[in-house]
Amino acid sequence: MEINPNFVLEECPICRGNGFVVHEGGWNVQVECSDCSAHTVYVEYETEEEKREAEQQVVCLWNLGKVIKSDVGE
């Protein structure tokens, strides 16, 4: 898991925790809350250019409040 600190992220729209950009497997990226685990959708990429675009997309989604949160029992 690679964490990129070079993005300006709003607080988590669910709990106001800190969000961070996460790359998993070298082929997808999401923003995830360090407190409640709310996250954006995964955006896939293949090239470095697509990677940068995917990072921008998930940061934009996070800052707009478009997140997924699973509660206990879901």
One Martini backbone bead per residue (centre of mass of N, CA, C, O) as a GRO file, in nm:
protein
   74
    1MET     BB    1   0.094   0.038   0.025
    2GLU     BB    2   0.044   0.367  -0.099
    3ILE     BB    3   0.117   0.697   0.027
    4ASN     BB    4  -0.002   1.027  -0.066
    5PRO     BB    5   0.078   1.368   0.053
    6ASN     BB    6  -0.001   1.567  -0.225
    7PHE     BB    7  -0.295   1.636  -0.101
    8VAL     BB    8  -0.603   1.810  -0.074
    9LEU     BB    9  -0.806   1.728   0.204
   10GLU     BB   10  -1.080   1.684   0.340
   11GLU     BB   11  -1.276   1.596   0.560
   12CYS     BB   12  -1.465   1.365   0.667
   13PRO     BB   13  -1.811   1.336   0.602
   14ILE     BB   14  -1.869   1.153   0.859
   15CYS     BB   15  -1.618   1.218   1.108
   16ARG     BB   16  -1.365   1.424   1.047
   17GLY     BB   17  -1.137   1.281   0.947
   18ASN     BB   18  -0.862   1.158   0.791
   19GLY     BB   19  -0.745   1.158   0.469
   20PHE     BB   20  -0.615   0.915   0.217
   21VAL     BB   21  -0.410   0.808  -0.032
   22VAL     BB   22  -0.460   0.484  -0.201
   23HIS     BB   23  -0.254   0.222  -0.317
   24GLU     BB   24  -0.346  -0.091  -0.479
   25GLY     BB   25  -0.140  -0.307  -0.658
   26GLY     BB   26  -0.075  -0.083  -0.890
   27TRP     BB   27  -0.410  -0.032  -1.013
   28ASN     BB   28  -0.534   0.140  -0.765
   29VAL     BB   29  -0.750   0.405  -0.623
   30GLN     BB   30  -0.807   0.582  -0.305
   31VAL     BB   31  -0.999   0.724  -0.044
   32GLU     BB   32  -0.931   0.718   0.315
   33CYS     BB   33  -1.025   0.681   0.640
   34SER     BB   34  -0.855   0.658   0.950
   35ASP     BB   35  -1.119   0.615   1.137
   36CYS     BB   36  -1.395   0.487   0.959
   37SER     BB   37  -1.333   0.376   0.647
   38ALA     BB   38  -1.414   0.557   0.456
   39HIS     BB   39  -1.472   0.562   0.088
   40THR     BB   40  -1.402   0.551  -0.220
   41VAL     BB   41  -1.376   0.457  -0.508
   42TYR     BB   42  -1.224   0.265  -0.731
   43VAL     BB   43  -0.948   0.353  -0.948
   44GLU     BB   44  -0.821   0.263  -1.241
   45TYR     BB   45  -0.482   0.181  -1.373
   46GLU     BB   46  -0.178   0.172  -1.601
   47THR     BB   47  -0.056   0.451  -1.615
   48GLU     BB   48   0.082   0.741  -1.509
   49GLU     BB   49  -0.139   0.923  -1.623
   50GLU     BB   50  -0.380   0.761  -1.506
   51LYS     BB   51  -0.291   0.788  -1.214
   52ARG     BB   52  -0.321   1.096  -1.187
   53GLU     BB   53  -0.621   1.103  -1.268
   54ALA     BB   54  -0.724   0.913  -1.045
   55GLU     BB   55  -0.635   1.086  -0.809
   56GLN     BB   56  -0.808   1.332  -0.882
   57GLN     BB   57  -1.083   1.189  -0.872
   58VAL     BB   58  -1.080   1.093  -0.569
   59VAL     BB   59  -1.037   1.370  -0.445
   60CYS     BB   60  -1.292   1.497  -0.556
   61LEU     BB   61  -1.494   1.299  -0.432
   62TRP     BB   62  -1.416   1.348  -0.138
   63ASN     BB   63  -1.463   1.665  -0.136
   64LEU     BB   64  -1.781   1.605  -0.212
   65GLY     BB   65  -1.876   1.333  -0.036
   66LYS     BB   66  -1.817   1.060  -0.211
   67VAL     BB   67  -1.896   0.792  -0.007
   68ILE     BB   68  -1.825   0.483   0.162
   69LYS     BB   69  -2.031   0.321   0.424
   70SER     BB   70  -2.006   0.065   0.661
   71ASP     BB   71  -2.200  -0.089   0.880
   72VAL     BB   72  -2.300  -0.275   1.109
   73GLY     BB   73  -2.426  -0.560   0.925
   74GLU     BB   74  -2.344  -0.499   0.603
   0.00000   0.00000   0.00000
